[in-house]
Amino acid sequence: MDRERRQEILRTQRTDRWRRGEPHIGGYYGEEEIDTVVQTIRDSMDPNEGFGFICEEIEQFEQQFAAYCSADECVSINGAGTGLDMAMMCLDLQPGDEVIVPAINFPGAALSVIGQGGQVVWCEVDPRTFQADPEDVERRITPRTRAIYPVHMNGMAAPIDDYLEIAELHPHPEHGPLKVIGDAARSCGAGYKGQKIGGRAWMTVFSFHTMKLMTTLGEGGAVTTSDPDAAARLRAIRQFGGGTQWGTNYKMTKVQAAVGLVQLARLDTMLEERRAVVAHRNELLAGLEELTLPYEPEDCRHTYYLYTCLVPEDWAGEKRDRIIQIMSEDYGVGVVVANPPCYISNKFLGRMTEGQRLPLSEELGRRLMCVSVHPKMTTADDEYICAALWETVERVREEG
Ligand SMILES: Cc1ncc(COP(=O)(O)O)c(C=O)c1O
């Protein structure tokens, strides 16, 4: 993108629609979702019907979501945070039991380990994909390790088959092969080896929170699994224990499930729209030498939940932050750091994992940044964002 063209775009295509690096609604709704909400409310006015409990909408949503993920079962819930907690409950962790979690992450997975009395063992990520590095995971296994807990980071599939192989190679002395649990909150619909994620790991946890790739009215989530015992346990936990064990109320609502069905049917379209925005962006940013653009391995189909770039090593920290500042203050474009190592960004997790330091993750945490992206971004908006990024990077280069 040459300077003259950039200047013209910046003059004529200014927008402040993308002030958030992680837009607060990740997908979009059409008349169909609105009609569905209204209809479901009307249907629920019947005193013999109401909004409860595990109703037809929920059952249908679960069947369709499981099929979409090539999993046998889907248990819908009120959010991914809940799903992560439930997955850890199903491990029945004993004090001192360890779970391996990538440090470049949202805090939810690590919090769920600690919530169930386990010990978080941080691992490094692959600097090109930002996914938990299988070799580093393997190095950190001890006789106390119970599970490998990767996040499908920023919209892309983590290499689940690699973790599954490691899990078989290093069984726990009492419990057998380590469990692999995926946090797919940001990656609903991501492709891996020709399938959607969610069917290979022991459990995979999804979010339909407002910022996510598909949404169910602000909150919502699901856990997929093909282990019937795990599914039964999850269902019991979700609904007061089913009379046989501890449980509470973690259900999704009927209206959410009805909207979920419409969103699920729309999901692949929204993902393709994101991919088109990104493909155009990659072309516009090609040649901007300080930026390493998102990488998509051959066996993955990225959803681009976030457009995650890296700045050079000698731009780590201050210069990266300067880019974010200029993009926001001068151009009104959001760029977020998602995510620095959890033990740095979250004081509680820092305390609970004191003494563990990961040099690569710390470096990446000072080099990565995610530039706003959304399926509804117009070509003009995307051009504006790219022009702003070129100008900003050149300015930071000149500032020395
Ligand atoms: C990677 C990851 N895991 C878990 C969560 C929690 O999801 P929820 O808001 O549905 O509880 C989020 C939400 O931001 C996330 O990004």
Ligand as a Chemical Component Dictionary entry (heavy atoms), coordinates in Angstrom:
data_LIG
# 
_chem_comp.id                   LIG 
_chem_comp.type                 NON-POLYMER 
_chem_comp.pdbx_formal_charge   0 
_chem_comp.three_letter_code    LIG 
# 
loop_
_chem_comp_atom.comp_id 
_chem_comp_atom.atom_id 
_chem_comp_atom.alt_atom_id 
_chem_comp_atom.type_symbol 
_chem_comp_atom.charge 
_chem_comp_atom.model_Cartn_x 
_chem_comp_atom.model_Cartn_y 
_chem_comp_atom.model_Cartn_z 
_chem_comp_atom.pdbx_ordinal 
LIG C1 C1 C 0 -10.141 -18.547 26.000 1  
LIG C2 C2 C 0 -11.353 -18.256 26.849 2  
LIG N1 N1 N 0 -11.774 -19.180 27.726 3  
LIG C3 C3 C 0 -12.861 -18.985 28.487 4  
LIG C4 C4 C 0 -13.595 -17.817 28.405 5  
LIG C5 C5 C 0 -14.799 -17.638 29.281 6  
LIG O1 O1 O 0 -15.958 -17.651 28.508 7  
LIG P1 P1 P 0 -17.382 -17.247 29.100 8  
LIG O2 O2 O 0 -17.433 -15.749 29.040 9  
LIG O3 O3 O 0 -18.378 -17.888 28.175 10 
LIG O4 O4 O 0 -17.469 -17.781 30.477 11 
LIG C6 C6 C 0 -13.193 -16.823 27.515 12 
LIG C7 C7 C 0 -13.957 -15.582 27.446 13 
LIG O5 O5 O 0 -13.515 -14.515 27.151 14 
LIG C8 C8 C 0 -12.042 -17.045 26.717 15 
LIG O6 O6 O 0 -11.624 -16.132 25.844 16 
# 
loop_
_chem_comp_bond.comp_id 
_chem_comp_bond.atom_id_1 
_chem_comp_bond.atom_id_2 
_chem_comp_bond.value_order 
_chem_comp_bond.pdbx_ordinal 
LIG C1 C2 SING 1  
LIG C2 N1 SING 2  
LIG C2 C8 DOUB 3  
LIG N1 C3 DOUB 4  
LIG C3 C4 SING 5  
LIG C4 C5 SING 6  
LIG C4 C6 DOUB 7  
LIG C5 O1 SING 8  
LIG O1 P1 SING 9  
LIG P1 O2 DOUB 10 
LIG P1 O3 SING 11 
LIG P1 O4 SING 12 
LIG C6 C7 SING 13 
LIG C6 C8 SING 14 
LIG C7 O5 DOUB 15 
LIG C8 O6 SING 16 
# 
